[in-house]
């Protein structure tokens, strides 16, 4: 069952991946935005000198706050990258599974066509000699289809080579 596969994939996460997923999930929630607005606003108000009795510890241009925000951005970016790498691996696994299932379905459909063609031939029906069916009965070769697609679809690398590295050269 698909949900079992998903549970297994979640269970295989390393502690670092689990922690990264948690940070990324929490970081994308509305309450985190509110906390940041209050925190940064409070910091700037406190250090603006407009709060009576408050000792300014990070005067404008708020170098301490800038350092904290920069470090937070660096670490949040790293957590996001870890989570994205795991999600990409998982998407690749799903794509491989989809390909295997599609190849099995293709083989099964081809076998059914052969059986139907044999039945039509046995009963002397004209459909047994249909050229379209004959073409469908040919073995599907994923490697040759992939090579053909590679030739026909746009490729970033090919575009860079053809444009001399200048992305704007075709404008």
Contact map, one row per residue, 1 for C-alpha under 8 A:
111110000000000000000000000000000000000000000000000000000000000000000000000000000000000000000000000000000000000000000000000000000000000000000000000000000000000000000000000
111111000000000000000000000000000000000000000000000000000000000000000000000000000000000000000000000000000000000000000000000000000000000000000000000000000000000000000000000
111111100000000000000000000000000000000000000000000000000000000000000000000000000000000000000000000000000000000000000000000000000000000000000000000000000000000000000000000
111111110000000000000000000000000000000000000000000000000000000000000000000000000000000000000000000000000000000000000000000000000000000000000000000000000000000000000000000
111111111000000000000000000000000000000000000000000000000000000000000000000000000000000000000000000000000000000000000000000000000000000000000000000000000000000000000000000
011111111100000000000000000000000000000000000000000000000000000000000000000000000000000000000000000000000000000000000000000000000000000000000000000000000000000000000000000
001111111110000000000000000000000000000000000000000000000000000000000000000000000000000000000000000000000000000000000000000000000000000000000000000000000000000000000000000
000111111111000000000000000000000000000000000000000000000000000000000000000000000000000000000000000000000000000000000000000000000000000000000000000000000000000000000000000
000011111111100000000000000000000000000000000000000000000000000000000000000000000000000001000000000000000000000000000000000000000000000000000000000000000000000000000000000
000001111111100000000000000000000000000000000000000000000000000000000000000000000000000000000000000000000000000000000000000000000000000000000000000000000000000000000000000
000000111111100000000000000000000000000000000000000000000000000000000000000000000000000000000000000000000000000000000000000000000000000000000000000000000000000000000000000
000000011111110000000000000000000000000000000000000000000000000000000000000000000000000000000000000000000000000000000000000000000000000000000000000000000000000000000000000
000000001111111111000000000000000000000000000000000000000000000000000000000000000000000000000000000000000000000000000000000000000000000000000000000000000000000000000000000
000000000001111111000000000000000000000000000000000000000000000000000000000000000000000000000000000000000000000000000000000000000000000000000000000000000000000000000000000
000000000000111111100000000000000000000000000000000000000000000000000000000000000000000000000000000000000000000000000000000000000000000000000000000000000000000000000000000
000000000000111111110000000000000000000000000000000000000000000000000000000000000000000000000000000000000000000000000000000000000000000000000000000000000000000000000000000
000000000000111111111000000000000000000000000000000000000000000000000000000000000110010000000000000000000000000000000000000000000000000000000000000000000000000000000000000
000000000000111111111100000000000000000000000000000000000000000000000000000000000000000000000000000000000000000000000000000000000000000000000000000000000000000000000000000
000000000000001111111110000000000000000000000000000000000000000000000000000000000000000000000000000000000000000000000000000000000000000000000000000000000000000000000000000
000000000000000111111111000000000000000000000000000000000000000000000000000000110110000000000000000000000000000000000000000000000000000000000000000000000000000000000000000
000000000000000011111111100000000000000000000000000000000000000000000000000000110010000000000000000000000000000000000000000000000000000000000000000000000000000000000000000
000000000000000001111111110000000000000000000000000000000000000000000000000000000000000000000000000000000000000000000000000000000000000000000000000000000000000000000000000
000000000000000000111111111000000000000000000000000000000000000000000000000100100000000000000000000000000000000000000000000000000000000000000000000000000000000000000000000
000000000000000000011111111100000000000000000000000000000000000000000000000100110010000000000000000000000000000000000000000000000000000000000000000000000000000000000000000
000000000000000000001111111110000000000000000000000000000000000000000000000000000000000000000000000000000000000000000000000000000000000000000000000000000000000000000000000
000000000000000000000111111110010000000000000000000000000000000000000000000000000000000000000000000000000000000000000000000000000000000000000000000000000000000000000000000
000000000000000000000011111110010000000000000000000000000000000000000000000000000000000000000000000000000000000000000000000000000000000000000000000000000000000000000000000
000000000000000000000001111111010000000000000000000000000000000000000000000000000000000000000000000000000000000000000000000000000000000000000000000000000000000000000000000
000000000000000000000000111111111000000000000000000000000000000000000000000000000000000000000000000000000000000000000000000000000000000000000000000000000000000000000000000
000000000000000000000000000111111100000000000000000000000000000000000000000000000000000000000000000000000000000000000000000000000000000000000000000000000000000000000000000
000000000000000000000000000011111110000000000000000000000000000000000000000000000000000000000000000000000000000000000000000000000000000000000000000000000000000000000000000
000000000000000000000000011111111111000000000000000000000000000000000000000000000000000000000000000000000000000000000000000000000000000000000000000000000000000000000000000
000000000000000000000000000011111111100000000000000000000000000000000000000000000000000000000000000000000000000000000000000000000000000000000000000000000000000000000000000
000000000000000000000000000001111111110000000000000000000000000000000000000000000000000000000000000000000000000000000000000000000000000000000000000000000000000000000000000
000000000000000000000000000000111111111000000000000000000000000000000000000000000000000000000000000000000000000000000000000000000000000000000000000000000000000000000000000
000000000000000000000000000000011111111100000000000000000000000000000000000000000000000000000000000000000000000000000000000000000000000000000000000000000000000000000000000
000000000000000000000000000000001111111110000000000000000000000000000000000000000000000000000000000000000000000000000000000000000000000000000000000000000000000000000000000
000000000000000000000000000000000111111111000000000000000000000000000000000000000000000000000000000000000000000000000000000000000000000000000000000000000000000000000000000
000000000000000000000000000000000011111111100000000000000000000000000000000000000000000000000000000000000000000000000000000000000000000000000000000000000000000000000000000
000000000000000000000000000000000001111111110000000000000000000010000000000000000000000000000000000000000000000000000000000000000000000000000000000000000000000000000000000
000000000000000000000000000000000000111111111000000000000000000000000000000000000000000000000000000000000000000000000000000000000000000000000000000000000000000000000000000
000000000000000000000000000000000000011111111100000000000000000000000000000000000000000000000000000000000000000000000000000000000000000000000000000000000000000000000000000
000000000000000000000000000000000000001111111110000000000000000010000000000000000000000000000000000000000000000000000000000000000000000000000000000000000000000000000000000
000000000000000000000000000000000000000111111111000000000000010000000000000000000000000000000000000000000000000000000000000000000000000000000000000000000000000000000000000
000000000000000000000000000000000000000011111111111000000000000000000000000000000000000000000000000000000000000000000000000000000000000000000000000000000000000000000000000
000000000000000000000000000000000000000001111111111001110000000000000000000000000000000000000000000000000000000000000000000000000000000000000000000000000000000000000000000
000000000000000000000000000000000000000000111111110001111111010000000000000000000000000000000000000000000000000000000000000000000000000000000000000000000000000000000000000
000000000000000000000000000000000000000000011111111000010011000000000000000000000000000000000000000000000000000000000000000000000000000000000000000000000000000000000000000
000000000000000000000000000000000000000000001111111101110000000000000000000000000000000000000000000000000000000000000000000000000000000000000000000000000000000000000000000
000000000000000000000000000000000000000000001111111100000000000000000000000000000000000000000000000000000000000000000000000000000000000000000000000000000000000000000000000
000000000000000000000000000000000000000000001101111111000000000000000000000000000000000000000000000000000000000000000000000000000000000000000000000000000000000000000000000
000000000000000000000000000000000000000000000000111111000000000000000000000000000000000000000000000000000000000000000000000000000000000000000000000000000000000000000000000
000000000000000000000000000000000000000000000000001111100000000000000000000000000000000000000000000000000000000000000000000000000000000000000000000000000000000000000000000
000000000000000000000000000000000000000000000110101111110000000000000000000000000000000000000000000000000000000000000000000000000000000000000000000000000000000000000000000
000000000000000000000000000000000000000000000110100011111000000000000000000000000000000000000000000000000000000000000000000000000000000000000000000000000000000000000000000
000000000000000000000000000000000000000000000111100001111110000000000000000000000000000000000000000000000000000000000000000000000000000000000000000000000000000000000000000
000000000000000000000000000000000000000000000010000000111110000000000000000000000000000000000000000000000000000000000000000000000000000000000000000000000000000000000000000
000000000000000000000000000000000000000000000010000000011111111110000000000000000000000000000000000000000000000000000000000000000000000000000000000000000000000000000000000
000000000000000000000000000000000000000000000011000000011111111000000000000000000000000000000000000000000000000000000000000000000000000000000000000000000000000000000000000
000000000000000000000000000000000000000000000011000000000111111000000000000000000000000000000000000000000000000000000000000000000000000000000000000000000000000000000000000
000000000000000000000000000000000000000000000000000000000111111000000000000000000000000000000000000000000000000000000000000000000000000000000000000000000000000000000000000
000000000000000000000000000000000000000000010010000000000111111111000000000000000000000000000000000000000000000000000000000000000000000000000000000000000000000000000000000
000000000000000000000000000000000000000000000000000000000111111111100000000000000000000000000000000000000000000000000000000000000000000000000000000000000000000000000000000
000000000000000000000000000000000000000000000000000000000100011111110000000000000000000000000000000000000000000000000000000000000000000000000000000000000000000000000000000
000000000000000000000000000000000000000100100000000000000100011111111000000000000000000000000000000000000000000000000000000000000000000000000000000000000000000000000000000
000000000000000000000000000000000000000000000000000000000000011111111100000000000000000000000000000000000000000000000000000000000000000000000000000000000000000000000000000
000000000000000000000000000000000000000000000000000000000000001111111110000000000000000000000000000000000000000000000000000000000000000000000000000000000000000000000000000
000000000000000000000000000000000000000000000000000000000000000111111111000000000000000000000000000000000000000000000000000000000000000000000000000000000000000000000000000
000000000000000000000000000000000000000000000000000000000000000011111111100000000000000000000000000000000000000000000000000000000000000000000000000000000000000000000000000
000000000000000000000000000000000000000000000000000000000000000001111111110000000000000000000000000000000000000000000000000000000000000000000000000000000000000000000000000
000000000000000000000000000000000000000000000000000000000000000000111111111000000000000000000000000000000000000000000000000000000000000000000000000000000000000000000000000
000000000000000000000000000000000000000000000000000000000000000000011111111100000000000000000000000000000000000000000000000000000000000000000000000000000000000000000000000
000000000000000000000000000000000000000000000000000000000000000000001111111110000000000000000000000000000000000000000000000000000000000000000000000000000000000000000000000
000000000000000000000000000000000000000000000000000000000000000000000111111111000000000000000000000000000000000000000000000000000000000000000000000000000000000000000000000
000000000000000000000000000000000000000000000000000000000000000000000011111111100000000000000000000000000000000000000000000000000000000000000000000000000000000000000000000
000000000000000000000011000000000000000000000000000000000000000000000001111111110000000000000000000000000000000000000000000000000000000000000000000000000000000000000000000
000000000000000000000000000000000000000000000000000000000000000000000000111111111000000000000000000000000000000000000000000000000000000000000000000000000000000000000000000
000000000000000000000000000000000000000000000000000000000000000000000000011111111100000000000000000000000000000000000000000000000000000000000000000000000000000000000000000
000000000000000000011011000000000000000000000000000000000000000000000000001111111110000000000000000000000000000000000000000000000000000000000000000000000000000000000000000
000000000000000000011001000000000000000000000000000000000000000000000000000111111111000000000000000000000000000000000000000000000000000000000000000000000000000000000000000
000000000000000000000000000000000000000000000000000000000000000000000000000011111111100000000000000000000000000000000000000000000000000000000000000000000000000000000000000
000000000000000010010000000000000000000000000000000000000000000000000000000001111111110000000000000000000000000000000000000000000000000000000000000000000000000000000000000
000000000000000010011001000000000000000000000000000000000000000000000000000000111111111000000000000000000000000000000000000000000000000000000000000000000000000000000000000
000000000000000000000000000000000000000000000000000000000000000000000000000000011111111100000000000000000000000000000000000000000000000000000000000000000000000000000000000
000000000000000000000000000000000000000000000000000000000000000000000000000000001111111110000000000000000000000000000000000000000000000000000000000000000000000000000000000
000000000000000010000000000000000000000000000000000000000000000000000000000000000111111111000000000000000000000000000000000000000000000000000000000000000000000000000000000
000000000000000000000000000000000000000000000000000000000000000000000000000000000011111111100000000000000000000000000000000000000000000000000000000000000000000000000000000
000000000000000000000000000000000000000000000000000000000000000000000000000000000001111111110000000000000000000000000000000000000000000000000000000000000000000000000000000
000000000000000000000000000000000000000000000000000000000000000000000000000000000000111111111000000000000000000000000000000000000000000000000000000000000000000000000000000
000000001000000000000000000000000000000000000000000000000000000000000000000000000000011111111100000000000000000000000000000000000000000000000000000000000000000000000000000
000000000000000000000000000000000000000000000000000000000000000000000000000000000000001111111110000000000000000000000000000000000000000000000000000000000000000000000000000
000000000000000000000000000000000000000000000000000000000000000000000000000000000000000111111111000000000000000000000000000000000000000000000000000000000000000000000000000
000000000000000000000000000000000000000000000000000000000000000000000000000000000000000011111111100000000000000000000000000000000000000000000000000000000000000000000000000
000000000000000000000000000000000000000000000000000000000000000000000000000000000000000001111111110000000000000000000000000000000000000000000000000000000000000000000000000
000000000000000000000000000000000000000000000000000000000000000000000000000000000000000000111111111000000000000000000000000000000000000000000000000000000000000000000000000
000000000000000000000000000000000000000000000000000000000000000000000000000000000000000000011111111100000000000000000000000000000000000000000000000000000000000000000000000
000000000000000000000000000000000000000000000000000000000000000000000000000000000000000000001111111110000000000000000000000000000000000000000000000000000000000000000000000
000000000000000000000000000000000000000000000000000000000000000000000000000000000000000000000111111111000000000000000000000000000000000000000000000000000000000000000000000
000000000000000000000000000000000000000000000000000000000000000000000000000000000000000000000011111111100000000000000000000000000000000000000000000000000000000000000000000
000000000000000000000000000000000000000000000000000000000000000000000000000000000000000000000001111111110000000000000000000000000000000000000000000000000000000000000000000
000000000000000000000000000000000000000000000000000000000000000000000000000000000000000000000000111111111000000000000000000000000000000000000000000000000000000000000000000
000000000000000000000000000000000000000000000000000000000000000000000000000000000000000000000000011111111100000000000000000000000000000000000000000000000000000000000000000
000000000000000000000000000000000000000000000000000000000000000000000000000000000000000000000000001111111110000000000000000000000000000000000000000000000000000000000000000
000000000000000000000000000000000000000000000000000000000000000000000000000000000000000000000000000111111111000000000000000000000000000000000000000000000000000000000000000
000000000000000000000000000000000000000000000000000000000000000000000000000000000000000000000000000011111111100000000000000000000000000000000000000000000000000000000000000
000000000000000000000000000000000000000000000000000000000000000000000000000000000000000000000000000001111111110000000000000000000000000000010000000000000000000000000000000
000000000000000000000000000000000000000000000000000000000000000000000000000000000000000000000000000000111111111000000000000000000000000000000000000000000000000000000000000
000000000000000000000000000000000000000000000000000000000000000000000000000000000000000000000000000000011111111100000000000000000000000000000000000000000000000000000000000
000000000000000000000000000000000000000000000000000000000000000000000000000000000000000000000000000000001111111110000000000000000000000000000000000000000000000000000000000
000000000000000000000000000000000000000000000000000000000000000000000000000000000000000000000000000000000111111111000000000000000000000110000000000000000000000000000000000
000000000000000000000000000000000000000000000000000000000000000000000000000000000000000000000000000000000011111111100000000000000000000000000000000000000000000000000000000
000000000000000000000000000000000000000000000000000000000000000000000000000000000000000000000000000000000001111111110000000000000000000000000000000000000000000000000000000
000000000000000000000000000000000000000000000000000000000000000000000000000000000000000000000000000000000000111111111000000000000000100010000000000000000000000000000000000
000000000000000000000000000000000000000000000000000000000000000000000000000000000000000000000000000000000000011111111100000000000000000010000000000000000000000000000000000
000000000000000000000000000000000000000000000000000000000000000000000000000000000000000000000000000000000000001111111110000000000000000000000000000000000000000000000000000
000000000000000000000000000000000000000000000000000000000000000000000000000000000000000000000000000000000000000111111111000000000000000000000000000000000000000000000000000
000000000000000000000000000000000000000000000000000000000000000000000000000000000000000000000000000000000000000011111111100000110000000000000000000000000000000000000000000
000000000000000000000000000000000000000000000000000000000000000000000000000000000000000000000000000000000000000001111111110000010000000000000000000000000000000000000000000
000000000000000000000000000000000000000000000000000000000000000000000000000000000000000000000000000000000000000000111111111000000000000000000000000000000000000000000000000
000000000000000000000000000000000000000000000000000000000000000000000000000000000000000000000000000000000000000000011111111111110000000000000000000000000000000000000000000
000000000000000000000000000000000000000000000000000000000000000000000000000000000000000000000000000000000000000000001111111111111000000000000000000000000000000000000000000
000000000000000000000000000000000000000000000000000000000000000000000000000000000000000000000000000000000000000000000111111110000000000000000000000000000000000000000000000
000000000000000000000000000000000000000000000000000000000000000000000000000000000000000000000000000000000000000000000011111110000000000000000000000000000000000000000000000
000000000000000000000000000000000000000000000000000000000000000000000000000000000000000000000000000000000000000000000001111111010000000000000000000000000000000000000000000
000000000000000000000000000000000000000000000000000000000000000000000000000000000000000000000000000000000000000000000001111111110000000000000000000000000000000000000000000
000000000000000000000000000000000000000000000000000000000000000000000000000000000000000000000000000000000000000000000001100111111100000000000000000000000000000000000000000
000000000000000000000000000000000000000000000000000000000000000000000000000000000000000000000000000000000000000000001001100011111100000000000000000000000000000000000000000
000000000000000000000000000000000000000000000000000000000000000000000000000000000000000000000000000000000000000000001101100111111100000000000000000000000000000000000000000
000000000000000000000000000000000000000000000000000000000000000000000000000000000000000000000000000000000000000000000000100001111110110000000000000000000000000000000000000
000000000000000000000000000000000000000000000000000000000000000000000000000000000000000000000000000000000000000000000000000001111111110000000000000000000000000000000000000
000000000000000000000000000000000000000000000000000000000000000000000000000000000000000000000000000000000000000000000000000000001111111000000000000000000000000000000000000
000000000000000000000000000000000000000000000000000000000000000000000000000000000000000000000000000000000000000000000000000000000111111100000000000000000000000000000000000
000000000000000000000000000000000000000000000000000000000000000000000000000000000000000000000000000000000000000010000000000000001111111110000000000000000000000000000000000
000000000000000000000000000000000000000000000000000000000000000000000000000000000000000000000000000000000000000000000000000000001111111111000000000000000000000000000000000
000000000000000000000000000000000000000000000000000000000000000000000000000000000000000000000000000000000000000000000000000000000011111111000000000000000000000000000000000
000000000000000000000000000000000000000000000000000000000000000000000000000000000000000000000000000000000000010000000000000000000001111111000000000000000000000000000000000
000000000000000000000000000000000000000000000000000000000000000000000000000000000000000000000000000000000000010011000000000000000000111111100000000000000000000000000000000
000000000000000000000000000000000000000000000000000000000000000000000000000000000000000000000000000000000000000000000000000000000000011111110000000000000000000000000000000
000000000000000000000000000000000000000000000000000000000000000000000000000000000000000000000000000000000000000000000000000000000000000011111000000000000000000000000000000
000000000000000000000000000000000000000000000000000000000000000000000000000000000000000000000000000000000100000000000000000000000000000001111100000000000000000000000000000
000000000000000000000000000000000000000000000000000000000000000000000000000000000000000000000000000000000000000000000000000000000000000000111111100000000000000000000000000
000000000000000000000000000000000000000000000000000000000000000000000000000000000000000000000000000000000000000000000000000000000000000000011111110000000000000000000000000
000000000000000000000000000000000000000000000000000000000000000000000000000000000000000000000000000000000000000000000000000000000000000000001111111000000000000000000000000
000000000000000000000000000000000000000000000000000000000000000000000000000000000000000000000000000000000000000000000000000000000000000000001111111100000000000000000000000
000000000000000000000000000000000000000000000000000000000000000000000000000000000000000000000000000000000000000000000000000000000000000000001111111110000000000000000000000
000000000000000000000000000000000000000000000000000000000000000000000000000000000000000000000000000000000000000000000000000000000000000000000111111111000000000000000000000
000000000000000000000000000000000000000000000000000000000000000000000000000000000000000000000000000000000000000000000000000000000000000000000011111111100000000000000000000
000000000000000000000000000000000000000000000000000000000000000000000000000000000000000000000000000000000000000000000000000000000000000000000001111111110000000000000000000
000000000000000000000000000000000000000000000000000000000000000000000000000000000000000000000000000000000000000000000000000000000000000000000000111111111000000000000000000
000000000000000000000000000000000000000000000000000000000000000000000000000000000000000000000000000000000000000000000000000000000000000000000000011111111110000000000000000
000000000000000000000000000000000000000000000000000000000000000000000000000000000000000000000000000000000000000000000000000000000000000000000000001111111100000000000000000
000000000000000000000000000000000000000000000000000000000000000000000000000000000000000000000000000000000000000000000000000000000000000000000000000111111100000000000000000
000000000000000000000000000000000000000000000000000000000000000000000000000000000000000000000000000000000000000000000000000000000000000000000000000011111110000000000000000
000000000000000000000000000000000000000000000000000000000000000000000000000000000000000000000000000000000000000000000000000000000000000000000000000001111111011000000000000
000000000000000000000000000000000000000000000000000000000000000000000000000000000000000000000000000000000000000000000000000000000000000000000000000001001111111000000000000
000000000000000000000000000000000000000000000000000000000000000000000000000000000000000000000000000000000000000000000000000000000000000000000000000000000111111100000000000
000000000000000000000000000000000000000000000000000000000000000000000000000000000000000000000000000000000000000000000000000000000000000000000000000000000011111110000000000
000000000000000000000000000000000000000000000000000000000000000000000000000000000000000000000000000000000000000000000000000000000000000000000000000000000111111111000000000
000000000000000000000000000000000000000000000000000000000000000000000000000000000000000000000000000000000000000000000000000000000000000000000000000000000111111111101000000
000000000000000000000000000000000000000000000000000000000000000000000000000000000000000000000000000000000000000000000000000000000000000000000000000000000001111111111110000
000000000000000000000000000000000000000000000000000000000000000000000000000000000000000000000000000000000000000000000000000000000000000000000000000000000000111111111000000
000000000000000000000000000000000000000000000000000000000000000000000000000000000000000000000000000000000000000000000000000000000000000000000000000000000000011111111000000
000000000000000000000000000000000000000000000000000000000000000000000000000000000000000000000000000000000000000000000000000000000000000000000000000000000000001111111110110
000000000000000000000000000000000000000000000000000000000000000000000000000000000000000000000000000000000000000000000000000000000000000000000000000000000000000111111100000
000000000000000000000000000000000000000000000000000000000000000000000000000000000000000000000000000000000000000000000000000000000000000000000000000000000000001111111110000
000000000000000000000000000000000000000000000000000000000000000000000000000000000000000000000000000000000000000000000000000000000000000000000000000000000000000100111111100
000000000000000000000000000000000000000000000000000000000000000000000000000000000000000000000000000000000000000000000000000000000000000000000000000000000000000100101111110
000000000000000000000000000000000000000000000000000000000000000000000000000000000000000000000000000000000000000000000000000000000000000000000000000000000000000000000111111
000000000000000000000000000000000000000000000000000000000000000000000000000000000000000000000000000000000000000000000000000000000000000000000000000000000000000000100111111
000000000000000000000000000000000000000000000000000000000000000000000000000000000000000000000000000000000000000000000000000000000000000000000000000000000000000000100011111
000000000000000000000000000000000000000000000000000000000000000000000000000000000000000000000000000000000000000000000000000000000000000000000000000000000000000000000001111
